[in-house]
Amino acid sequence: MKIEVLKDSKSSTASLRELPTPAVMIDGAVVQRNIQRLASYAAQHRLAIRPHTKTHKSKFVAGLQIQAGAIGLTTAKVGEAEQMQVTSNDLLMAYPAVDSARCERLAELARTRTMRVVADSFTGIEALATAAQNAHTTIGVLVEIDVGMGRTGVSTAQESLKLAQLIEQTHGLRLDGILCYPGHIWNPADQQTAPLAAVSAKLQEAIALWTASGLEALIVSGGSTPTAYQSHFVEQYTEIRPGTYVFNDMNTVHGGYCKIEDCAARIVCTVVSNAVKNQIVIDGGTKTFTSDICLPARESGHGYMLEYPQAKLTRLSEEHGQVDVSACEKRPKIGERVSVIPNHICPCVNLQDALWWQETDGSLLRINVDARGKLS
């Protein structure tokens, strides 16, 4: 895949040693491999891909996903959608909108592109309808069904039908289908058949009820990074929305969903102290790594240091990362650069103004985190 540098990307820097740290560095070759692997899987199983941009928040990376065949993009917030609209004319906000300010911005986006959003309440549907009618636009709506996450989405097929019927009858809205998120499934890949069968059964119940009532779910949107390559076990899916797969992190490594070499993102830090015995301190703390633990390996620390696998990032304060090096035969020196794969890459990216994209020749390109801080 040829990389097409977007206009808002900055000039390259000479070398890794010149980077101000902490900095998120992205291995471009690994990103492209991850994108192509999912594209091949989806083509094999006749699934569309609508990747979630929450991981990279970058028009540059989103552009690579579109080039590889993604049918559109998923965002969590309307601010992200506003940033990504130059990359795709087909956007889905997989987050309920219930306030007038957010709905008005969605209705504005719907003037020039396909804009879809999820709903799991009458309140949300009414708010979307008011905004769309005032703007004289049409917003596509997917009814969200809870398939086990216990976060958002209606619990029963009957509830989903009631929402679908209201959407179908409401001027300014278009009933586009069903959305679910199997984010509760963290089983090893070879043990996901049963929980995904339960997801499939719940979706089928709703689809059958809709069909009997004269309604059609043209889109059935689901998926996550842990379940991405088992998505074909949910026969109802028409598209999948993984996000983390593009970079990966220690959650996906320890979960068995990828290998270390599939992790494209690492946080480059500088060793700033070794004053305490058996410890070094790096210049990245919670404002760099966040406080997320590794879900599949809760005692593994706050990340994996590539150059020193026996080191353990044990404690984070705002600007300091304390690393236990007692198990290391060779220890990092003050001033040395180290690379850490974080537990959860998505919030780490949101803390950065830019990512450093590394080409195969080692050169670095500054890529803006366009949707950084777009929380509304």
C-alpha positions as CSV (number, residue, x, y, z in Angstrom):
1,M,0.0,0.0,0.0
2,K,1.4,3.4,-0.9
3,I,1.2,6.0,1.9
4,E,-0.4,9.3,0.7
5,V,0.7,12.0,3.2
6,L,-2.1,14.3,4.1
7,K,-1.7,18.1,3.9
8,D,-1.7,18.5,7.7
9,S,1.1,16.1,8.2
10,K,4.4,17.8,9.2
11,S,7.9,17.5,7.9
12,S,10.0,14.5,9.0
13,T,12.6,14.6,11.7
14,A,16.1,13.1,11.2
15,S,16.2,10.4,13.8
16,L,14.7,8.8,16.9
17,R,17.2,10.5,19.1
18,E,15.9,13.9,18.2
19,L,12.4,13.2,19.4
20,P,11.2,15.1,22.4
21,T,10.0,12.5,24.8
22,P,7.6,11.0,25.8
23,A,6.4,10.4,22.3
24,V,4.2,7.9,20.5
25,M,6.0,6.2,17.7
26,I,4.1,4.2,15.0
27,D,5.7,1.5,12.9
28,G,4.2,2.2,9.5
29,A,4.9,-1.2,8.1
30,V,3.1,-2.9,11.0
31,V,0.1,-0.7,10.6
32,Q,-0.2,-1.5,7.0
33,R,0.2,-5.2,7.7
34,N,-2.6,-5.0,10.4
35,I,-4.9,-3.2,8.0
36,Q,-4.3,-5.6,5.2
37,R,-4.8,-8.6,7.3
38,L,-8.2,-7.5,8.5
39,A,-9.2,-6.5,5.0
40,S,-8.3,-10.0,3.7
41,Y,-10.3,-11.7,6.4
42,A,-13.3,-9.5,5.8
43,A,-13.2,-10.1,2.1
44,Q,-13.0,-13.8,2.7
45,H,-16.1,-13.7,4.9
46,R,-18.0,-11.1,2.9
47,L,-18.0,-8.6,5.7
48,A,-17.6,-4.8,5.4
49,I,-15.2,-3.0,7.7
50,R,-16.1,0.3,9.3
51,P,-13.1,0.8,11.6
52,H,-13.4,2.7,14.8
53,T,-11.2,5.8,14.7
54,K,-11.1,6.1,18.5
55,T,-7.7,4.3,18.5
56,H,-5.7,6.6,16.2
57,K,-7.9,9.7,15.9
58,S,-5.9,10.5,12.8
59,K,-7.1,11.5,9.3
60,F,-3.9,10.1,8.0
61,V,-4.4,6.6,9.4
62,A,-8.1,6.7,8.6
63,G,-7.2,7.4,5.0
64,L,-5.1,4.2,4.9
65,Q,-8.0,2.2,6.2
66,I,-10.3,3.7,3.5
67,Q,-7.7,3.0,0.8
68,A,-7.7,-0.7,2.0
69,G,-11.4,-1.0,1.4
70,A,-13.2,0.2,4.5
71,I,-16.7,1.3,3.6
72,G,-16.7,4.2,6.1
73,L,-15.6,5.2,9.6
74,T,-16.9,4.8,13.1
75,T,-16.4,7.5,15.8
76,A,-17.4,7.8,19.4
77,K,-18.3,11.5,19.4
78,V,-19.5,14.0,17.0
79,G,-16.3,16.0,17.3
80,E,-14.4,13.1,15.9
81,A,-16.9,12.8,13.1
82,E,-16.4,16.4,12.2
83,Q,-12.7,15.8,11.9
84,M,-13.1,12.6,9.9
85,Q,-15.6,14.0,7.4
86,V,-12.8,14.9,5.0
87,T,-11.6,11.3,4.9
88,S,-15.0,9.5,4.4
89,N,-18.5,10.6,3.3
90,D,-20.0,7.7,5.3
91,L,-19.8,8.1,9.1
92,L,-21.3,6.3,12.1
93,M,-21.3,7.7,15.6
94,A,-21.5,4.6,17.7
95,Y,-22.6,6.5,20.8
96,P,-26.1,7.6,21.8
97,A,-26.9,11.3,21.2
98,V,-29.6,12.7,23.5
99,D,-28.7,16.4,23.8
100,S,-29.7,19.1,21.4
101,A,-26.2,20.5,20.8
102,R,-24.8,17.1,19.8
103,C,-27.8,16.3,17.6
104,E,-27.7,19.6,15.8
105,R,-24.0,19.0,14.8
106,L,-25.0,15.5,13.6
107,A,-27.8,17.0,11.5
108,E,-25.4,19.5,10.0
109,L,-23.0,16.7,9.0
110,A,-25.9,14.9,7.4
111,R,-26.2,17.8,4.9
112,T,-23.2,16.7,2.9
113,R,-22.7,13.0,3.7
114,T,-24.3,9.8,5.1
115,M,-24.4,10.3,8.8
116,R,-25.5,7.5,11.1
117,V,-25.9,7.3,14.9
118,V,-27.1,4.7,17.4
119,A,-30.1,5.1,19.6
120,D,-31.4,3.0,22.6
121,S,-34.1,5.4,23.9
122,F,-37.2,7.3,22.9
123,T,-35.5,10.4,24.2
124,G,-32.6,10.0,21.9
125,I,-34.8,9.4,18.9
126,E,-36.9,12.5,19.6
127,A,-33.7,14.6,20.0
128,L,-32.3,13.4,16.7
129,A,-35.6,13.9,14.9
130,T,-35.9,17.5,16.2
131,A,-32.4,18.4,15.0
132,A,-32.9,16.7,11.6
133,Q,-36.2,18.3,11.0
134,N,-34.9,21.8,11.9
135,A,-31.9,21.3,9.6
136,H,-34.0,19.7,6.8
137,T,-31.7,16.7,6.7
138,T,-32.0,13.0,7.3
139,I,-30.0,11.1,9.9
140,G,-29.6,7.3,9.7
141,V,-30.3,5.5,12.9
142,L,-29.2,2.1,14.2
143,V,-31.0,0.6,17.1
144,E,-28.4,-0.6,19.7
145,I,-29.0,-4.0,21.3
146,D,-27.1,-5.0,24.4
147,V,-25.6,-8.4,23.7
148,G,-23.8,-8.8,27.0
149,M,-21.7,-5.7,27.7
150,G,-24.3,-4.3,30.1
151,R,-23.5,-0.7,29.1
152,T,-25.8,0.8,26.5
153,G,-28.4,-0.8,24.2
154,V,-31.8,-2.2,24.8
155,S,-32.1,-5.6,26.5
156,T,-34.8,-7.3,24.5
157,A,-35.9,-7.8,20.9
158,Q,-39.3,-6.3,21.7
159,E,-37.7,-3.1,23.0
160,S,-35.6,-2.9,19.8
161,L,-38.8,-3.3,17.7
162,K,-40.6,-0.4,19.5
163,L,-37.6,1.9,18.8
164,A,-37.4,0.7,15.2
165,Q,-41.1,1.4,14.7
166,L,-40.7,4.9,16.0
167,I,-37.7,5.6,13.8
168,E,-39.5,4.3,10.8
169,Q,-42.4,6.6,11.4
170,T,-40.4,9.7,12.2
171,H,-39.7,12.4,9.6
172,G,-36.0,13.3,9.4
173,L,-34.8,9.9,10.5
174,R,-34.0,6.7,8.5
175,L,-34.1,3.3,10.0
176,D,-30.7,1.7,8.9
177,G,-30.5,-1.4,11.1
178,I,-29.0,-2.8,14.3
179,L,-25.8,-2.2,16.2
180,C,-24.2,-4.2,19.0
181,Y,-20.9,-4.3,20.8
182,P,-19.6,-7.7,22.1
183,G,-17.0,-5.9,24.3
184,H,-17.6,-8.4,27.1
185,I,-16.0,-11.2,25.2
186,W,-12.3,-11.5,26.2
187,N,-12.1,-15.3,25.9
188,P,-9.2,-16.8,24.0
189,A,-10.0,-16.8,20.3
190,D,-10.5,-20.6,20.2
191,Q,-13.0,-20.3,23.0
192,Q,-15.2,-17.6,21.5
193,T,-17.6,-19.9,19.6
194,A,-20.2,-20.2,22.4
195,P,-20.3,-16.5,23.5
196,L,-20.5,-15.4,19.9
197,A,-23.3,-17.9,19.3
198,A,-25.2,-16.2,22.1
199,V,-24.7,-12.8,20.3
200,S,-25.9,-14.3,17.1
201,A,-29.0,-15.8,18.7
202,K,-30.0,-12.4,20.3
203,L,-29.5,-10.6,17.0
204,Q,-31.5,-13.2,15.1
205,E,-34.4,-12.9,17.6
206,A,-34.6,-9.2,17.0
207,I,-34.2,-9.5,13.2
208,A,-37.0,-12.1,13.1
209,L,-39.3,-9.9,15.1
210,W,-38.5,-6.9,12.9
211,T,-39.2,-8.9,9.7
212,A,-42.5,-10.2,11.1
213,S,-43.5,-6.6,11.7
214,G,-42.5,-5.5,8.2
215,L,-39.2,-3.8,9.1
216,E,-35.7,-4.6,7.7
217,A,-32.3,-4.3,9.3
218,L,-30.1,-3.6,6.2
219,I,-27.1,-3.0,8.4
220,V,-26.1,-5.3,11.3
221,S,-23.0,-3.7,12.8
222,G,-20.9,-5.4,15.4
223,G,-17.4,-6.6,16.3
224,S,-14.5,-5.7,18.5
225,T,-10.7,-6.2,18.2
226,P,-10.7,-9.3,20.5
227,T,-13.5,-10.9,18.4
228,A,-12.5,-9.5,15.0
229,Y,-11.2,-12.7,13.4
230,Q,-14.1,-14.7,14.7
231,S,-16.8,-12.3,13.4
232,H,-18.0,-14.9,10.9
233,F,-19.5,-16.9,13.8
234,V,-22.1,-14.1,14.0
235,E,-23.9,-14.7,10.7
236,Q,-26.1,-11.7,11.0
237,Y,-23.2,-9.2,10.9
238,T,-23.0,-7.2,7.7
239,E,-20.1,-5.0,9.0
240,I,-17.5,-5.0,11.8
241,R,-16.0,-2.0,13.7
242,P,-12.7,-3.0,15.4
243,G,-10.5,-0.1,16.4
244,T,-7.5,-1.3,18.4
245,Y,-6.4,-3.8,15.8
246,V,-4.7,-1.1,13.8
247,F,-2.0,-0.5,16.5
248,N,-2.6,-3.2,19.1
249,D,-1.4,-3.0,22.7
250,M,-0.6,-5.2,25.7
251,N,-4.3,-5.9,26.2
252,T,-4.5,-7.6,22.8
253,V,-1.1,-9.3,23.3
254,H,-1.9,-10.8,26.7
255,G,-5.4,-11.7,25.4
256,G,-3.8,-13.8,22.7
257,Y,-5.3,-11.7,19.8
258,C,-1.9,-10.7,18.4
259,K,1.8,-11.0,19.0
260,I,4.3,-8.4,20.1
261,E,5.4,-7.9,16.6
262,D,1.9,-6.9,15.7
263,C,2.1,-3.9,18.0
264,A,2.7,-0.9,15.8
265,A,2.6,1.7,18.6
266,R,5.1,2.2,21.4
267,I,5.8,5.1,23.7
268,V,9.4,6.3,23.5
269,C,10.6,7.6,26.9
270,T,13.8,8.8,28.4
271,V,15.4,7.4,31.5
272,V,15.7,10.4,33.9
273,S,16.8,8.7,37.2
274,N,18.3,5.6,38.7
275,A,18.8,7.1,42.2
276,V,16.7,4.4,43.9
277,K,18.2,0.9,44.1
278,N,16.8,-1.6,41.5
279,Q,14.7,1.1,39.9
280,I,14.8,3.5,37.0
281,V,12.4,6.4,36.4
282,I,11.2,7.3,32.9
283,D,9.6,10.6,31.8
284,G,6.1,9.2,31.2
285,G,3.5,8.8,33.9
286,T,-0.3,8.9,33.9
287,K,-0.4,11.9,31.6
288,T,1.3,9.6,29.0
289,F,0.2,6.0,29.7
290,T,-3.1,6.6,31.6
291,S,-3.8,4.4,34.6
292,D,-5.3,1.5,32.7
293,I,-4.3,-1.9,33.9
294,C,-3.9,-4.9,31.5
295,L,-7.3,-6.7,31.6
296,P,-6.0,-10.2,30.7
297,A,-2.8,-9.8,32.9
298,R,-3.6,-7.5,35.8
299,E,-0.3,-8.0,37.5
300,S,1.9,-7.3,34.5
301,G,2.4,-3.6,35.2
302,H,1.7,-0.6,33.0
303,G,3.3,-1.7,29.8
304,Y,6.0,-3.8,28.2
305,M,9.6,-2.4,27.7
306,L,10.8,-3.7,24.4
307,E,14.5,-3.3,25.1
308,Y,14.3,-4.7,28.6
309,P,11.6,-7.4,28.7
310,Q,12.4,-8.3,32.4
311,A,11.7,-4.7,33.5
312,K,8.3,-4.0,35.0
313,L,6.6,-0.6,34.9
314,T,5.2,-0.8,38.4
315,R,4.0,2.7,39.3
316,L,2.8,5.8,37.6
317,S,2.5,9.3,38.9
318,E,1.6,12.3,36.7
319,E,5.0,12.7,35.0
320,H,7.0,9.8,36.4
321,G,7.1,6.1,35.5
322,Q,8.8,3.9,38.1
323,V,10.4,0.8,36.6
324,D,11.6,-2.2,38.6
325,V,14.8,-3.4,37.0
326,S,15.8,-5.9,39.6
327,A,15.3,-8.8,37.2
328,C,17.4,-7.2,34.4
329,E,20.9,-8.4,33.8
330,K,21.7,-5.2,31.9
331,R,20.0,-2.0,33.0
332,P,19.1,1.2,31.2
333,K,21.3,4.1,31.8
334,I,20.3,7.7,32.5
335,G,19.6,9.5,29.2
336,E,18.8,6.3,27.4
337,R,15.7,6.0,25.2
338,V,13.4,3.1,25.9
339,S,10.2,1.9,24.1
340,V,7.1,0.9,26.0
341,I,4.0,-0.8,24.5
342,P,1.2,0.5,26.7
343,N,-1.7,-1.6,28.1
344,H,-4.4,0.4,26.3
345,I,-3.2,2.5,23.3
346,C,-6.5,4.4,22.6
347,P,-6.5,6.8,25.6
348,C,-2.7,7.2,25.2
349,V,-3.1,8.6,21.7
350,N,-5.7,11.0,22.9
351,L,-3.0,12.5,25.3
352,Q,-0.7,13.4,22.4
353,D,-0.7,16.3,19.9
354,A,1.0,14.1,17.3
355,L,2.2,10.6,16.5
356,W,5.6,9.9,14.9
357,W,5.1,7.6,11.9
358,Q,8.3,5.6,11.1
359,E,8.9,4.6,7.5
360,T,10.7,1.4,6.5
361,D,13.9,3.4,6.0
362,G,13.7,4.7,9.6
363,S,12.7,8.2,8.8
364,L,10.0,9.8,11.0
365,L,6.9,11.7,9.9
366,R,4.9,13.8,12.3
367,I,1.2,12.9,12.0
368,N,-1.4,15.1,13.7
369,V,-3.8,13.5,16.3
370,D,-6.7,15.4,14.6
371,A,-9.5,14.4,16.9
372,R,-7.5,14.8,20.1
373,G,-9.8,15.9,23.0
374,K,-12.9,15.7,20.8
375,L,-15.1,14.5,23.7
376,S,-18.4,16.0,22.7
